Amino acid sequence: MLTTCQPSAKLASMQILAIETSCDETAVSLVEAAGDFPHATFSVLGDHLWSHVDTHREYGGVFPALAKREHAATLVPLLEAVCADAEIEKDPGPASACI
């Protein structure tokens, strides 16, 4: 069951990190939500996609073990690229949004 929370205080802005790993693609996006529900506005601060189609082509389809390795190898570089686009610097602290 999906529930929603209505905050009692106004929220100035919030950044949302989205990570998608499908069979043959890895994607990362950083979105900023500003304002209060239901009138919030959204801005894409950065997004990158890495296709693994060429890697799987020689197998005639997605090879699951290879897909897992490709996601692991591309996720951090994509996250770093998104953070660079959003002009977010690396922070060594435990609550860092970007690595």
Buried (B, 14 or more C-beta within 10 A) or exposed (E): EEEEEEEEEEEEEEBEBEEEBEEBBBBBBBBBBEBEEEEEEEEEBBBBEBBBEEBBEEEEEBBEEBBEEBBEEBBEEBBBBBBBBBEBEEEEEEEEBBE
